[in-house]
Amino acid sequence: MTIYADAHVHFYRCFDLLRLLSAARDRGRTLDGPLLLLLCESAGYAYFRALHSLAQGGRESLPANLTAEVLVAFPPRLTDESESLRLGDLVLVAGRQLVSSEQVEVLALAADPSAGLEAWPDGEHPARELVERVLESGALAVLPWGVGKWLGTRGRLVAELLSDAKLAEHPRFFSGDIAQRCWPWPRPAAFARGPRVLPGSDILPVAGAERRLAGFGLRVDVDADPGRPARSLREGLAGGAPVEVWGRREGLLSTGIEQLRYRWRGGDRERGGDR
C-alpha cells in the first residue's frame, strides 16, 4: 500500500486550522493512498493530546484556534493505536520537537504519547542524548535541515551525528529536508553520505503559510494496517522501504518573504525558541 506523509508538521496558535487542514485534505484527495500528517509539537503545545481526549469523549480544554467549525469539518476519531487519529480524510500522527543544549533540533516522529518525551525540557540535554532517547522510545528520530541551522558549530555537530556509524546504521534514524531548502542552498553532503532523508513542509508561524501544509513530503510503499497507520509507516521505514520525495519546494522569493515576516514578528516565541 502507498502512504503519503508530510514529515514535518506544526500546528501553531496563530494558524487558521480550518484553512490549514483544508489545504492538506484537498491535496490528499488527489493521491492514491492515505495522507499522514506527522506532528512535531514544540514545548508548550498539546494539540494531539487535546484532540485524542476529545475523540475519547473527554472535555479537556482546547486551544483557541481549535474551533467548533474545525471540529465539525475534521472530527477526530480514534484508530487502533495511541499515536494516531483520523481527522476526516486525514491521519494525524503524534510527535515532538526537542531542542538540545547546543540548540540543535531533534524530531521524534510517530511517537507513542506515553513515552514521556514532552517532559524533556528544551536546552538541557545534548543532541546525541536526545537522538538516543528518541530511538529508545521507538519513535523515528530526525535531524531536520533548516535555514541557517546547519552552519558553524551547530552544522559541525549535525554532520558528526549524521556520519556517526552507530547512529547512521539505526533503521529509525533519519535526516530531514524541508520545502524551503531551495536555490541557492545546495543539497547537503550529509544527505548523500548519512541516513535516509524524510521530507516535510516545516511551515513557519506566519499568517497565510497554512496553504503550504502537505505541499512537500514523502511517498513510501509499505505493508499497511489501516487501523494502525503510524505503526505501518514506522515499521515500513525501519524495514528499509525506499523513500520518494512527493510535492514541490518553495521558490526563493516566497521563501525569502516568509522568512523575513517570521523574523520580523519575533517567531522564536511561537516555535519554542529553537531558531
Secondary structure, 3 states (H helix, E strand, C coil): CEEEEEEEECCCCCCCHHHHHHHHHHHHCCCCCCEEEEECECCCCCHHHHHHHHHCCCCCCCCCCCCHHHHHHCCEEECCCCCEEEECCEEEECEEEEECCCCCEEEEECCCHHHCHHHCCCCCCCHHHHHHHHHHHCCEEEEECCCCCCCHHHHHHHHHHHHCHHHHCCCCEEEEEECCCCCCCCCCHHHHHCCCEEEECCCCCCCCHHHHCCCEEEEEECCCCCCCHHHHHHHHHHCCCCCEEEECCCCHHHHHHHHHHHHHCCCHHHHCCCC
